Amino acid sequence: MSYTELLKNLGFDADPFAKTNADEEEWLERYFIPPPFFNAVYGDLNHPKSSVVFAPRGGGKTAQKRKIELQSSQQPLLCCSYNSFDISGKRLEDIDLSYHLNNVIRRVLVGVLTALQIRGVESIPDQDRHLLYLLTKVHLGKLGQSELKESIDAVKTFGDQAKEWWNKFTGPVGLVLNGLLAKIGFPSTDIQKFESEGGTLGSPTDQLIFLRKIAQNLGYKCIYILVDRVDENAFTNASGSNAFRFIAPLLTDLQVLELDAVSFKFFLWHLLLDDYRKVARPDRVKYYELQWNHEQLQTMLSERLKAHSSGRISSLSQICPVTGKWNIDHLVTLFAQGSPRNVIRICKAIVDQQSELDATAKTLSSNAVDLGFSEIASNMSAELFKDSIIRDLQRTKKCDFTIKHVASAFKISVPAAVNKVRSWEDAGAVISLGTVQEKAGVKPSNHYGAAHWLLAKHLFPDLTIRVFAEKKLFACPGCGRVLIRDWEMKPQTCNHCQAEVLI
C-alpha cells in the first residue's frame, strides 16, 4: 500500500510507470506522441504502400503499431497483426514464404469472416462464397481453440466485438464449421453444395488477393498486416541475423509487398538493419530508422504524466524540485537515449526508491533520484553486458579513452589493448568517437567512449547523478547534441557533426 499511497500523495490517479509494453497500455491514445515518420508509415488508404520501421528494443515500435491498430477501428481499413509465430517442430531453415503467408491468410480470413457476420454476405457472389468456404475449411478446419483465439486477437478492426461473436464457438473449429458459416449468413443449401462440389485453392498469394477482393466488396479500402515481435521467439531472441533470416522470406518478396490494396508494415529490431540493407529496395519499399531526441521524449513523458494525473502534473520537475544544470526531466530523457521504455523504467526506479524512503512524501527527493539512477544503471548494465566487460570498463575509470590509456590501465601491449577494445565495441558497450590529439606533434589516437549512458553512470557509482551530469555532460556548440565524456583530453570533436568542442 505504501507505493499506492505515494502515487496519491504525488498527485497521480494511477501509476504512469506501471507498464513498459505498449500492447498492455490501456490509455495509450491519451498520451501517444507520433514518432518520427508516423504519418509516412501509416500512409494513404487509397494508395497504401508497404514499409519497414527499425528501432532498438523499447524504441516505440509497438506503440506505433498499436496506434495504427486503434485507428483502424475508425477507418475503412481491415487491420490484422502478425506478431506470434508457431515454430513448434520446425527449424529456422523451414521458415519460408508459404509459412508466413499461411499465417497471414488465417488472420485475414478471420477478419473477413467477422466483417461478413457484421455486414452480411449479400454482396458476395456465389462463386466467391464457394472459395470462402474452401478457405475456411483449409485454414480454420483443423484449428484448436487456442490457435483460433490467437487469430481472433490478431484482428484489430473490430475490437472486443469480434471476440464476443467468436467466443460462442467452442472446441475445434472443424466440428462447428458449417454452423459458423450459417451464423454468418451462408444458406445451408449453399454449404451442402460447396461440400459436395469441392474445389481447389490457388497459391497463398492468390488466396490473399481473393481475401482483399472480399474485403473491398464489404467496404474496406485495403488490408494492413502489422508485423512485430520478430525477434522474440526461440530462433531469433538473441540474434539480429537469425531474426532477419526468419522474416526475410516475407520481408524481401517484392511481389507480395507490392500487392495492390494490401500493405505490410514491419516493425523490426534495429539489429536486423545491416542485413536488410544488403537486399533492400528503398525505391520500392521505404524503410525508416525510428529515433527519438530528448525533446520528443520530454513531450511523451509530459503527456503520460498528464494522462495519469487528470492534467495536474505535466513535468517531473513539479514533483521533484531537484536543482542543478540539468533538471530531472532533462536527466531522465537524456539517459533514456532515445528509448521511451527507458524513460518509463528510469522513472519507475526513482518512484520505487521514494516509496521505500518515505511513502508519505509529496515530492520525489534528491536521495530517491540518486538511488533510482544507481539502481537502473546497475540493472540495465547487467542486462545488456557481460560481467567481464563491466569489470573491464570499471577498471578504465573513464567515460572516454584511447587505446594507449587501455594499454596502460591493464598493463598490456597496444595490440592487446586494440583487441580488448574491439571486443567491447562488438558487444555494443563502446563506440568510436573518431580521433583525438593526445600530444602535440604525434599521430592522433583513436578515441572511444561508452555507448550507453547508464553504463557510463554505473562506472562511477560514487558520483550522484547530478554531479555526474555536471562533470560529464556538455552540449555540442555545433549541433546541440549532448555529449557524455570525461573532457580531460582537449580539444575534442563532436562525433555527430565533427565540430570542435572546448570546455
C-alpha positions, 0 to 999 in steps of 0.5 A: 500500500505504501507505493499506492499511497505515494502515487496519491500523495504525488498527485497521480490517479494511477501509476504512469510507470506501471507498464513498459509494453505498449500492447498492455497500455490501456490509455495509450491514445491519451498520451501517444506522441507520433514518432518520427515518420508516423504519418509516412508509415501509416500512409494513404488508404487509397494508395497504401504502400508497404514499409519497414520501421527499425528501432532498438528494443523499447524504441516505440515500435509497438506503440506505433503499431498499436496506434495504427491498430486503434485507428483502424477501428475508425477507418475503412481499413481491415487491420490484422497483426502478425506478431506470434509465430508457431515454430513448434517442430520446425527449424529456422531453415523451414521458415519460408514464404508459404509459412508466413503467408499461411499465417497471414491468410488465417488472420485475414480470413478471420477478419473477413469472416467477422466483417461478413457476420457484421455486414452480411454476405449479400454482396458476395457472389456465389462463386466467391462464397464457394472459395470462402468456404474452401478457405475456411475449411483449409485454414480454420478446419483443423484449428484448436481453440487456442490457435483460433483465439490467437487469430481472433486477437490478431484482428484489430478492426473490430475490437472486443466485438469480434471476440464476443461473436467468436467466443460462442464457438467452442472446441475445434473449429472443424466440428462447428464449421458449417454452423459458423458459416450459417451464423454468418449468413451462408444458406445451408443449401449453399454449404451442402453444395460447396461440400459436395462440389469441392474445389481447389485453392490457388497459391497463398498469394492468390488466396490473399488477393481473393481475401482483399477482393472480399474485403473491398466488396464489404467496404474496406479500402485495403488490408494492413498486416502489422508485423512485430515481435520478430525477434522474440521467439526461440530462433531469433531472441538473441540474434539480429541475423537469425531474426532477419533470416526468419522474416526475410522470406516475407520481408524481401518478396517484392511481389507480395509487398507490392500487392495492390490494396494490401500493405505490410508494415514491419516493425523490426529490431534495429539489429536486423538493419545491416542485413536488410540493407544488403537486399533492400529496395528503398525505391520500392519499399521505404524503410525508416530508422525510428529515433527519438531526441530528448525533446520528443521524449520530454513531450511523451513523458509530459503527456503520460504524466498528464494522462495519469494525473487528470492534467495536474502534473505535466513535468517531473520537475513539479514533483521533484524540485531537484536543482542543478544544470540539468533538471530531472526531466532533462536527466531522465530523457537524456539517459533514456537515449532515445528509448521511451521504455527507458524513460518509463523504467528510469522513472519507475526506479526513482518512484520505487526508491521514494516509496521505500524512503518515505511513502508519505512524501509529496515530492520525489527527493534528491536521495530517491533520484540518486538511488533510482539512477544507481539502481537502473544503471546497475540493472540495465548494465547487467542486462545488456553486458557481460560481467567481464566487460563491466569489470573491464570498463570499471577498471578504465575509470573513464567515460572516454579513452584511447587505446594507449590509456587501455594499454596502460590501465591493464598493463598490456601491449597496444595490440592487446589493448586494440583487441580488448577494445574491439571486443567491447565495441562488438558487444555494443558497450563502446563506440568510436568517437573518431580521433583525438590529439593526445600530444602535440606533434604525434599521430592522433589516437583513436578515441572511444567512449561508452555507448550507453549512458547508464553504463557510463553512470554505473562506472562511477557509482560514487558520483550522484547523478547530478554531479555526474551530469555536471562533470560529464555532460556538455552540449555540442556548440555545433549541433546541440547534441549532448555529449557524455565524456570525461573532457580531460583530453582537449580539444575534442570533436563532436562525433555527430557533426565533427565540430570542435568542442572546448570546455 
